[in-house]
Amino acid sequence: MRRPVAPVLAGASTLLGTLVGLNPLILIPTAILLLAAGLTAHSRDVWLRHEESVKATSAAQAKAALEAAATADLEQLAADH
């Protein structure tokens, strides 16, 4: 489930900007923290998509190996009889 990261960060920055005004001592570190949070969320999404891809590939390979083993066993059984 994707989370609405960009709207939440935009809302947080708007709220903080409204509360503290345009004070650069607070605004700059806050902007840096919000950018870091956005990059972290994006990196997590990319990593999760990669993990899902790896799991799907692994499952397909396991299924193919199982089918090959079952076919080999069936052929061996047919050859024995």
Helices and strands as residue ranges (DSSP letters): H 5-20, H 24-80
